[in-house]
Amino acid sequence: MATRCEGWRRRGGTFTLGPVTWEQCDNNAIVNLTVVQEKEETLPACKVCWQEAIDKGITIKSAIPLKEVKSGKK
Ligand SMILES: [Zn+2]
């Protein structure tokens, strides 16, 4: 099984009515990011969320690529 990205993105907000909800990213993680926000934490992330973290100016302490997951046989 591939590791799922643990990035969360905001749905709604400025251009939609109703409450803002958070949705977990559907991509497979390619990297383990150690980020420092309120506290330091390590989570699997995909390329998109990694780039987003960089764009948001989040402090990334380390980024360790995950091993390729071979698909096929379970
Ligand atoms: Zn993601």
PDB file of the backbone (N, CA, C, O) and the ligand in Angstrom, with CONECT records:
HET     ZN  A 101       1
ATOM      1  N   MET A   1       0.830  -1.211   0.000  1.00  0.00           N
ATOM      2  CA  MET A   1       0.000   0.000   0.000  1.00  0.00           C
ATOM      3  C   MET A   1       0.861   1.257   0.000  1.00  0.00           C
ATOM      4  O   MET A   1       1.825   1.371   0.756  1.00  0.00           O
ATOM      5  N   ALA A   2       0.503   2.160  -0.834  1.00  0.00           N
ATOM      6  CA  ALA A   2       1.202   3.438  -0.857  1.00  0.00           C
ATOM      7  C   ALA A   2       0.770   4.272   0.342  1.00  0.00           C
ATOM      8  O   ALA A   2      -0.335   4.121   0.864  1.00  0.00           O
ATOM      9  N   THR A   3       1.635   5.124   0.750  1.00  0.00           N
ATOM     10  CA  THR A   3       1.310   6.015   1.867  1.00  0.00           C
ATOM     11  C   THR A   3       0.509   7.197   1.343  1.00  0.00           C
ATOM     12  O   THR A   3       0.876   7.825   0.349  1.00  0.00           O
ATOM     13  N   ARG A   4      -0.571   7.484   2.017  1.00  0.00           N
ATOM     14  CA  ARG A   4      -1.393   8.613   1.587  1.00  0.00           C
ATOM     15  C   ARG A   4      -0.821   9.924   2.129  1.00  0.00           C
ATOM     16  O   ARG A   4      -0.323  10.004   3.252  1.00  0.00           O
ATOM     17  N   CYS A   5      -0.915  10.923   1.295  1.00  0.00           N
ATOM     18  CA  CYS A   5      -0.471  12.253   1.697  1.00  0.00           C
ATOM     19  C   CYS A   5      -1.326  12.752   2.859  1.00  0.00           C
ATOM     20  O   CYS A   5      -2.542  12.561   2.872  1.00  0.00           O
ATOM     21  N   GLU A   6      -0.693  13.382   3.816  1.00  0.00           N
ATOM     22  CA  GLU A   6      -1.465  13.907   4.950  1.00  0.00           C
ATOM     23  C   GLU A   6      -1.652  15.413   4.899  1.00  0.00           C
ATOM     24  O   GLU A   6      -1.905  16.077   5.903  1.00  0.00           O
ATOM     25  N   GLY A   7      -1.515  15.918   3.684  1.00  0.00           N
ATOM     26  CA  GLY A   7      -1.770  17.343   3.502  1.00  0.00           C
ATOM     27  C   GLY A   7      -3.262  17.606   3.594  1.00  0.00           C
ATOM     28  O   GLY A   7      -4.072  16.790   3.154  1.00  0.00           O
ATOM     29  N   TRP A   8      -3.620  18.733   4.159  1.00  0.00           N
ATOM     30  CA  TRP A   8      -5.026  19.104   4.257  1.00  0.00           C
ATOM     31  C   TRP A   8      -5.227  20.408   3.533  1.00  0.00           C
ATOM     32  O   TRP A   8      -4.469  21.362   3.705  1.00  0.00           O
ATOM     33  N   ARG A   9      -6.260  20.433   2.723  1.00  0.00           N
ATOM     34  CA  ARG A   9      -6.525  21.683   2.028  1.00  0.00           C
ATOM     35  C   ARG A   9      -7.896  22.212   2.376  1.00  0.00           C
ATOM     36  O   ARG A   9      -8.810  21.462   2.717  1.00  0.00           O
ATOM     37  N   ARG A  10      -8.015  23.508   2.284  1.00  0.00           N
ATOM     38  CA  ARG A  10      -9.240  24.183   2.658  1.00  0.00           C
ATOM     39  C   ARG A  10     -10.209  24.223   1.499  1.00  0.00           C
ATOM     40  O   ARG A  10      -9.847  24.588   0.380  1.00  0.00           O
ATOM     41  N   ARG A  11     -11.425  23.850   1.772  1.00  0.00           N
ATOM     42  CA  ARG A  11     -12.488  23.943   0.768  1.00  0.00           C
ATOM     43  C   ARG A  11     -13.441  25.030   1.210  1.00  0.00           C
ATOM     44  O   ARG A  11     -13.763  25.140   2.393  1.00  0.00           O
ATOM     45  N   GLY A  12     -13.886  25.820   0.278  1.00  0.00           N
ATOM     46  CA  GLY A  12     -14.824  26.861   0.648  1.00  0.00           C
ATOM     47  C   GLY A  12     -14.085  28.092   1.129  1.00  0.00           C
ATOM     48  O   GLY A  12     -12.914  28.290   0.808  1.00  0.00           O
ATOM     49  N   GLY A  13     -14.762  28.904   1.887  1.00  0.00           N
ATOM     50  CA  GLY A  13     -14.129  30.127   2.347  1.00  0.00           C
ATOM     51  C   GLY A  13     -14.599  31.310   1.545  1.00  0.00           C
ATOM     52  O   GLY A  13     -15.800  31.516   1.373  1.00  0.00           O
ATOM     53  N   THR A  14     -13.681  32.072   1.063  1.00  0.00           N
ATOM     54  CA  THR A  14     -13.963  33.348   0.413  1.00  0.00           C
ATOM     55  C   THR A  14     -15.054  33.309  -0.656  1.00  0.00           C
ATOM     56  O   THR A  14     -15.952  34.151  -0.660  1.00  0.00           O
ATOM     57  N   PHE A  15     -14.977  32.336  -1.558  1.00  0.00           N
ATOM     58  CA  PHE A  15     -15.884  32.377  -2.702  1.00  0.00           C
ATOM     59  C   PHE A  15     -17.086  31.449  -2.613  1.00  0.00           C
ATOM     60  O   PHE A  15     -17.862  31.345  -3.564  1.00  0.00           O
ATOM     61  N   THR A  16     -17.244  30.788  -1.504  1.00  0.00           N
ATOM     62  CA  THR A  16     -18.414  29.937  -1.346  1.00  0.00           C
ATOM     63  C   THR A  16     -19.131  30.275  -0.053  1.00  0.00           C
ATOM     64  O   THR A  16     -18.546  30.815   0.886  1.00  0.00           O
ATOM     65  N   LEU A  17     -20.405  29.944  -0.030  1.00  0.00           N
ATOM     66  CA  LEU A  17     -21.165  30.154   1.190  1.00  0.00           C
ATOM     67  C   LEU A  17     -21.004  28.933   2.077  1.00  0.00           C
ATOM     68  O   LEU A  17     -20.641  27.847   1.625  1.00  0.00           O
ATOM     69  N   GLY A  18     -21.280  29.143   3.320  1.00  0.00           N
ATOM     70  CA  GLY A  18     -21.188  28.010   4.239  1.00  0.00           C
ATOM     71  C   GLY A  18     -19.832  27.927   4.892  1.00  0.00           C
ATOM     72  O   GLY A  18     -18.923  28.703   4.597  1.00  0.00           O
ATOM     73  N   PRO A  19     -19.721  26.987   5.769  1.00  0.00           N
ATOM     74  CA  PRO A  19     -18.494  26.870   6.560  1.00  0.00           C
ATOM     75  C   PRO A  19     -17.321  26.352   5.739  1.00  0.00           C
ATOM     76  O   PRO A  19     -17.492  25.637   4.751  1.00  0.00           O
ATOM     77  N   VAL A  20     -16.172  26.718   6.160  1.00  0.00           N
ATOM     78  CA  VAL A  20     -14.956  26.231   5.541  1.00  0.00           C
ATOM     79  C   VAL A  20     -14.686  24.823   6.070  1.00  0.00           C
ATOM     80  O   VAL A  20     -14.730  24.569   7.274  1.00  0.00           O
ATOM     81  N   THR A  21     -14.408  23.924   5.137  1.00  0.00           N
ATOM     82  CA  THR A  21     -14.095  22.571   5.586  1.00  0.00           C
ATOM     83  C   THR A  21     -12.693  22.189   5.126  1.00  0.00           C
ATOM     84  O   THR A  21     -12.148  22.762   4.182  1.00  0.00           O
ATOM     85  N   TRP A  22     -12.152  21.247   5.789  1.00  0.00           N
ATOM     86  CA  TRP A  22     -10.825  20.763   5.432  1.00  0.00           C
ATOM     87  C   TRP A  22     -10.952  19.375   4.844  1.00  0.00           C
ATOM     88  O   TRP A  22     -11.703  18.533   5.337  1.00  0.00           O
ATOM     89  N   GLU A  23     -10.213  19.160   3.797  1.00  0.00           N
ATOM     90  CA  GLU A  23     -10.289  17.894   3.107  1.00  0.00           C
ATOM     91  C   GLU A  23      -8.900  17.311   2.971  1.00  0.00           C
ATOM     92  O   GLU A  23      -7.946  18.007   2.622  1.00  0.00           O
ATOM     93  N   GLN A  24      -8.803  16.044   3.247  1.00  0.00           N
ATOM     94  CA  GLN A  24      -7.470  15.454   3.116  1.00  0.00           C
ATOM     95  C   GLN A  24      -7.119  15.236   1.657  1.00  0.00           C
ATOM     96  O   GLN A  24      -7.953  14.822   0.853  1.00  0.00           O
ATOM     97  N   CYS A  25      -5.886  15.519   1.337  1.00  0.00           N
ATOM     98  CA  CYS A  25      -5.358  15.340  -0.009  1.00  0.00           C
ATOM     99  C   CYS A  25      -5.442  13.855  -0.399  1.00  0.00           C
ATOM    100  O   CYS A  25      -5.241  12.966   0.429  1.00  0.00           O
ATOM    101  N   ASP A  26      -5.741  13.619  -1.668  1.00  0.00           N
ATOM    102  CA  ASP A  26      -5.933  12.250  -2.150  1.00  0.00           C
ATOM    103  C   ASP A  26      -4.692  11.618  -2.766  1.00  0.00           C
ATOM    104  O   ASP A  26      -4.699  10.438  -3.116  1.00  0.00           O
ATOM    105  N   ASN A  27      -3.652  12.386  -2.894  1.00  0.00           N
ATOM    106  CA  ASN A  27      -2.460  11.875  -3.564  1.00  0.00           C
ATOM    107  C   ASN A  27      -1.651  10.929  -2.676  1.00  0.00           C
ATOM    108  O   ASN A  27      -1.808  10.896  -1.455  1.00  0.00           O
ATOM    109  N   ASN A  28      -0.801  10.180  -3.320  1.00  0.00           N
ATOM    110  CA  ASN A  28       0.128   9.353  -2.574  1.00  0.00           C
ATOM    111  C   ASN A  28       1.320  10.198  -2.149  1.00  0.00           C
ATOM    112  O   ASN A  28       1.808  11.050  -2.892  1.00  0.00           O
ATOM    113  N   ALA A  29       1.761   9.937  -0.950  1.00  0.00           N
ATOM    114  CA  ALA A  29       2.900  10.687  -0.435  1.00  0.00           C
ATOM    115  C   ALA A  29       4.183  10.248  -1.133  1.00  0.00           C
ATOM    116  O   ALA A  29       4.362   9.073  -1.455  1.00  0.00           O
ATOM    117  N   ILE A  30       5.058  11.197  -1.358  1.00  0.00           N
ATOM    118  CA  ILE A  30       6.348  10.875  -1.956  1.00  0.00           C
ATOM    119  C   ILE A  30       7.505  11.269  -1.045  1.00  0.00           C
ATOM    120  O   ILE A  30       8.662  10.922  -1.283  1.00  0.00           O
ATOM    121  N   VAL A  31       7.155  12.003   0.000  1.00  0.00           N
ATOM    122  CA  VAL A  31       8.211  12.514   0.869  1.00  0.00           C
ATOM    123  C   VAL A  31       7.706  12.620   2.306  1.00  0.00           C
ATOM    124  O   VAL A  31       6.526  12.881   2.543  1.00  0.00           O
ATOM    125  N   ASN A  32       8.596  12.420   3.240  1.00  0.00           N
ATOM    126  CA  ASN A  32       8.278  12.629   4.641  1.00  0.00           C
ATOM    127  C   ASN A  32       8.807  13.997   5.042  1.00  0.00           C
ATOM    128  O   ASN A  32      10.017  14.223   5.092  1.00  0.00           O
ATOM    129  N   LEU A  33       7.891  14.895   5.324  1.00  0.00           N
ATOM    130  CA  LEU A  33       8.307  16.250   5.670  1.00  0.00           C
ATOM    131  C   LEU A  33       8.284  16.464   7.169  1.00  0.00           C
ATOM    132  O   LEU A  33       7.322  16.102   7.846  1.00  0.00           O
ATOM    133  N   THR A  34       9.338  17.047   7.675  1.00  0.00           N
ATOM    134  CA  THR A  34       9.317  17.498   9.064  1.00  0.00           C
ATOM    135  C   THR A  34       9.142  19.007   9.018  1.00  0.00           C
ATOM    136  O   THR A  34      10.036  19.746   8.607  1.00  0.00           O
ATOM    137  N   VAL A  35       7.966  19.443   9.450  1.00  0.00           N
ATOM    138  CA  VAL A  35       7.663  20.863   9.394  1.00  0.00           C
ATOM    139  C   VAL A  35       7.553  21.448  10.795  1.00  0.00           C
ATOM    140  O   VAL A  35       7.214  20.755  11.753  1.00  0.00           O
ATOM    141  N   VAL A  36       7.843  22.725  10.888  1.00  0.00           N
ATOM    142  CA  VAL A  36       7.730  23.406  12.173  1.00  0.00           C
ATOM    143  C   VAL A  36       6.648  24.462  12.061  1.00  0.00           C
ATOM    144  O   VAL A  36       6.821  25.479  11.390  1.00  0.00           O
ATOM    145  N   GLN A  37       5.528  24.209  12.726  1.00  0.00           N
ATOM    146  CA  GLN A  37       4.472  25.210  12.785  1.00  0.00           C
ATOM    147  C   GLN A  37       4.317  25.604  14.242  1.00  0.00           C
ATOM    148  O   GLN A  37       5.227  26.210  14.807  1.00  0.00           O
ATOM    149  N   GLU A  38       3.186  25.276  14.871  1.00  0.00           N
ATOM    150  CA  GLU A  38       3.105  25.540  16.311  1.00  0.00           C
ATOM    151  C   GLU A  38       4.043  24.606  17.039  1.00  0.00           C
ATOM    152  O   GLU A  38       4.634  24.935  18.067  1.00  0.00           O
ATOM    153  N   LYS A  39       4.153  23.413  16.453  1.00  0.00           N
ATOM    154  CA  LYS A  39       5.093  22.439  16.982  1.00  0.00           C
ATOM    155  C   LYS A  39       5.722  21.722  15.801  1.00  0.00           C
ATOM    156  O   LYS A  39       5.289  21.861  14.657  1.00  0.00           O
ATOM    157  N   GLU A  40       6.739  20.964  16.107  1.00  0.00           N
ATOM    158  CA  GLU A  40       7.400  20.238  15.037  1.00  0.00           C
ATOM    159  C   GLU A  40       6.682  18.916  14.793  1.00  0.00           C
ATOM    160  O   GLU A  40       6.357  18.198  15.738  1.00  0.00           O
ATOM    161  N   GLU A  41       6.434  18.595  13.522  1.00  0.00           N
ATOM    162  CA  GLU A  41       5.834  17.300  13.241  1.00  0.00           C
ATOM    163  C   GLU A  41       6.288  16.768  11.890  1.00  0.00           C
ATOM    164  O   GLU A  41       6.657  17.516  10.984  1.00  0.00           O
ATOM    165  N   THR A  42       6.244  15.454  11.795  1.00  0.00           N
ATOM    166  CA  THR A  42       6.646  14.799  10.563  1.00  0.00           C
ATOM    167  C   THR A  42       5.438  14.155   9.938  1.00  0.00           C
ATOM    168  O   THR A  42       4.735  13.377  10.584  1.00  0.00           O
ATOM    169  N   LEU A  43       5.189  14.476   8.676  1.00  0.00           N
ATOM    170  CA  LEU A  43       4.069  13.840   7.984  1.00  0.00           C
ATOM    171  C   LEU A  43       4.385  13.545   6.539  1.00  0.00           C
ATOM    172  O   LEU A  43       5.162  14.253   5.898  1.00  0.00           O
ATOM    173  N   PRO A  44       3.765  12.476   6.024  1.00  0.00           N
ATOM    174  CA  PRO A  44       3.930  12.154   4.618  1.00  0.00           C
ATOM    175  C   PRO A  44       3.220  13.190   3.752  1.00  0.00           C
ATOM    176  O   PRO A  44       2.105  13.604   4.068  1.00  0.00           O
ATOM    177  N   ALA A  45       3.848  13.601   2.683  1.00  0.00           N
ATOM    178  CA  ALA A  45       3.260  14.607   1.803  1.00  0.00           C
ATOM    179  C   ALA A  45       3.519  14.263   0.347  1.00  0.00           C
ATOM    180  O   ALA A  45       4.485  13.576   0.017  1.00  0.00           O
ATOM    181  N   CYS A  46       2.636  14.754  -0.522  1.00  0.00           N
ATOM    182  CA  CYS A  46       2.845  14.590  -1.953  1.00  0.00           C
ATOM    183  C   CYS A  46       3.598  15.821  -2.470  1.00  0.00           C
ATOM    184  O   CYS A  46       3.840  16.782  -1.740  1.00  0.00           O
ATOM    185  N   LYS A  47       3.951  15.754  -3.736  1.00  0.00           N
ATOM    186  CA  LYS A  47       4.706  16.831  -4.367  1.00  0.00           C
ATOM    187  C   LYS A  47       3.964  18.171  -4.293  1.00  0.00           C
ATOM    188  O   LYS A  47       4.560  19.218  -4.041  1.00  0.00           O
ATOM    189  N   VAL A  48       2.639  18.104  -4.522  1.00  0.00           N
ATOM    190  CA  VAL A  48       1.816  19.313  -4.544  1.00  0.00           C
ATOM    191  C   VAL A  48       1.795  19.995  -3.174  1.00  0.00           C
ATOM    192  O   VAL A  48       1.982  21.207  -3.061  1.00  0.00           O
ATOM    193  N   CYS A  49       1.562  19.186  -2.139  1.00  0.00           N
ATOM    194  CA  CYS A  49       1.482  19.745  -0.791  1.00  0.00           C
ATOM    195  C   CYS A  49       2.851  20.225  -0.316  1.00  0.00           C
ATOM    196  O   CYS A  49       2.953  21.191   0.440  1.00  0.00           O
ATOM    197  N   TRP A  50       3.873  19.558  -0.757  1.00  0.00           N
ATOM    198  CA  TRP A  50       5.237  19.965  -0.437  1.00  0.00           C
ATOM    199  C   TRP A  50       5.479  21.365  -1.004  1.00  0.00           C
ATOM    200  O   TRP A  50       5.959  22.264  -0.314  1.00  0.00           O
ATOM    201  N   GLN A  51       5.128  21.520  -2.294  1.00  0.00           N
ATOM    202  CA  GLN A  51       5.288  22.815  -2.943  1.00  0.00           C
ATOM    203  C   GLN A  51       4.444  23.872  -2.246  1.00  0.00           C
ATOM    204  O   GLN A  51       4.869  25.017  -2.088  1.00  0.00           O
ATOM    205  N   GLU A  52       3.238  23.474  -1.829  1.00  0.00           N
ATOM    206  CA  GLU A  52       2.347  24.407  -1.149  1.00  0.00           C
ATOM    207  C   GLU A  52       2.940  24.877   0.175  1.00  0.00           C
ATOM    208  O   GLU A  52       2.850  26.049   0.540  1.00  0.00           O
ATOM    209  N   ALA A  53       3.534  23.945   0.866  1.00  0.00           N
ATOM    210  CA  ALA A  53       4.169  24.279   2.140  1.00  0.00           C
ATOM    211  C   ALA A  53       5.287  25.291   1.934  1.00  0.00           C
ATOM    212  O   ALA A  53       5.459  26.226   2.715  1.00  0.00           O
ATOM    213  N   ILE A  54       6.042  25.079   0.863  1.00  0.00           N
ATOM    214  CA  ILE A  54       7.129  26.007   0.537  1.00  0.00           C
ATOM    215  C   ILE A  54       6.548  27.386   0.199  1.00  0.00           C
ATOM    216  O   ILE A  54       7.031  28.415   0.673  1.00  0.00           O
ATOM    217  N   ASP A  55       5.500  27.378  -0.634  1.00  0.00           N
ATOM    218  CA  ASP A  55       4.870  28.634  -1.040  1.00  0.00           C
ATOM    219  C   ASP A  55       4.277  29.402   0.145  1.00  0.00           C
ATOM    220  O   ASP A  55       4.269  30.633   0.167  1.00  0.00           O
ATOM    221  N   LYS A  56       3.779  28.641   1.132  1.00  0.00           N
ATOM    222  CA  LYS A  56       3.184  29.282   2.302  1.00  0.00           C
ATOM    223  C   LYS A  56       4.237  29.763   3.290  1.00  0.00           C
ATOM    224  O   LYS A  56       3.925  30.429   4.277  1.00  0.00           O
ATOM    225  N   GLY A  57       5.457  29.422   3.013  1.00  0.00           N
ATOM    226  CA  GLY A  57       6.537  29.863   3.891  1.00  0.00           C
ATOM    227  C   GLY A  57       6.659  29.050   5.168  1.00  0.00           C
ATOM    228  O   GLY A  57       7.229  29.504   6.160  1.00  0.00           O
ATOM    229  N   ILE A  58       6.111  27.837   5.127  1.00  0.00           N
ATOM    230  CA  ILE A  58       6.222  26.948   6.284  1.00  0.00           C
ATOM    231  C   ILE A  58       7.666  26.457   6.406  1.00  0.00           C
ATOM    232  O   ILE A  58       8.305  26.099   5.416  1.00  0.00           O
ATOM    233  N   THR A  59       8.150  26.450   7.618  1.00  0.00           N
ATOM    234  CA  THR A  59       9.517  25.993   7.844  1.00  0.00           C
ATOM    235  C   THR A  59       9.604  24.479   7.693  1.00  0.00           C
ATOM    236  O   THR A  59       8.977  23.731   8.444  1.00  0.00           O
ATOM    237  N   ILE A  60      10.378  24.044   6.726  1.00  0.00           N
ATOM    238  CA  ILE A  60      10.576  22.617   6.521  1.00  0.00           C
ATOM    239  C   ILE A  60      11.965  22.256   7.021  1.00  0.00           C
ATOM    240  O   ILE A  60      12.989  22.668   6.475  1.00  0.00           O
ATOM    241  N   LYS A  61      11.948  21.472   8.078  1.00  0.00           N
ATOM    242  CA  LYS A  61      13.206  21.136   8.722  1.00  0.00           C
ATOM    243  C   LYS A  61      13.950  20.062   7.944  1.00  0.00           C
ATOM    244  O   LYS A  61      15.168  20.121   7.778  1.00  0.00           O
ATOM    245  N   SER A  62      13.187  19.077   7.470  1.00  0.00           N
ATOM    246  CA  SER A  62      13.811  18.065   6.632  1.00  0.00           C
ATOM    247  C   SER A  62      12.793  17.445   5.695  1.00  0.00           C
ATOM    248  O   SER A  62      11.595  17.439   5.977  1.00  0.00           O
ATOM    249  N   ALA A  63      13.272  16.931   4.593  1.00  0.00           N
ATOM    250  CA  ALA A  63      12.423  16.271   3.609  1.00  0.00           C
ATOM    251  C   ALA A  63      13.118  14.986   3.193  1.00  0.00           C
ATOM    252  O   ALA A  63      14.160  15.003   2.538  1.00  0.00           O
ATOM    253  N   ILE A  64      12.524  13.886   3.585  1.00  0.00           N
ATOM    254  CA  ILE A  64      13.130  12.596   3.271  1.00  0.00           C
ATOM    255  C   ILE A  64      12.244  11.847   2.282  1.00  0.00           C
ATOM    256  O   ILE A  64      11.101  11.515   2.598  1.00  0.00           O
ATOM    257  N   PRO A  65      12.761  11.583   1.096  1.00  0.00           N
ATOM    258  CA  PRO A  65      11.952  10.890   0.084  1.00  0.00           C
ATOM    259  C   PRO A  65      11.532   9.501   0.554  1.00  0.00           C
ATOM    260  O   PRO A  65      12.316   8.782   1.172  1.00  0.00           O
ATOM    261  N   LEU A  66      10.310   9.139   0.261  1.00  0.00           N
ATOM    262  CA  LEU A  66       9.830   7.800   0.587  1.00  0.00           C
ATOM    263  C   LEU A  66      10.305   6.835  -0.493  1.00  0.00           C
ATOM    264  O   LEU A  66      10.577   7.231  -1.626  1.00  0.00           O
ATOM    265  N   LYS A  67      10.394   5.599  -0.129  1.00  0.00           N
ATOM    266  CA  LYS A  67      10.778   4.594  -1.124  1.00  0.00           C
ATOM    267  C   LYS A  67       9.629   4.397  -2.098  1.00  0.00           C
ATOM    268  O   LYS A  67       8.458   4.480  -1.728  1.00  0.00           O
ATOM    269  N   GLU A  68       9.975   4.140  -3.321  1.00  0.00           N
ATOM    270  CA  GLU A  68       8.963   3.828  -4.332  1.00  0.00           C
ATOM    271  C   GLU A  68       8.158   2.625  -3.865  1.00  0.00           C
ATOM    272  O   GLU A  68       8.716   1.631  -3.399  1.00  0.00           O
ATOM    273  N   VAL A  69       6.859   2.727  -3.995  1.00  0.00           N
ATOM    274  CA  VAL A  69       6.037   1.581  -3.656  1.00  0.00           C
ATOM    275  C   VAL A  69       5.685   0.838  -4.930  1.00  0.00           C
ATOM    276  O   VAL A  69       5.082   1.395  -5.847  1.00  0.00           O
ATOM    277  N   LYS A  70       6.060  -0.397  -4.971  1.00  0.00           N
ATOM    278  CA  LYS A  70       5.762  -1.176  -6.167  1.00  0.00           C
ATOM    279  C   LYS A  70       4.303  -1.592  -6.161  1.00  0.00           C
ATOM    280  O   LYS A  70       3.797  -2.118  -5.170  1.00  0.00           O
ATOM    281  N   SER A  71       3.642  -1.354  -7.268  1.00  0.00           N
ATOM    282  CA  SER A  71       2.229  -1.715  -7.331  1.00  0.00           C
ATOM    283  C   SER A  71       2.104  -3.115  -7.927  1.00  0.00           C
ATOM    284  O   SER A  71       3.071  -3.674  -8.444  1.00  0.00           O
ATOM    285  N   GLY A  72       0.931  -3.651  -7.847  1.00  0.00           N
ATOM    286  CA  GLY A  72       0.708  -4.977  -8.374  1.00  0.00           C
ATOM    287  C   GLY A  72       0.323  -5.912  -7.258  1.00  0.00           C
ATOM    288  O   GLY A  72      -0.771  -5.817  -6.702  1.00  0.00           O
ATOM    289  N   LYS A  73       1.198  -6.790  -6.940  1.00  0.00           N
ATOM    290  CA  LYS A  73       0.949  -7.807  -5.911  1.00  0.00           C
ATOM    291  C   LYS A  73       0.641  -7.170  -4.552  1.00  0.00           C
ATOM    292  O   LYS A  73       1.315  -6.230  -4.131  1.00  0.00           O
ATOM    293  N   LYS A  74      -0.366  -7.684  -3.884  1.00  0.00           N
ATOM    294  CA  LYS A  74      -0.726  -7.125  -2.581  1.00  0.00           C
ATOM    295  C   LYS A  74       0.091  -7.776  -1.490  1.00  0.00           C
ATOM    296  O   LYS A  74      -0.066  -7.439  -0.317  1.00  0.00           O
TER     297      LYS A  74
HETATM  298 ZN    ZN A 101      -0.920  16.191  -0.925  1.00  0.00          ZN2+
END
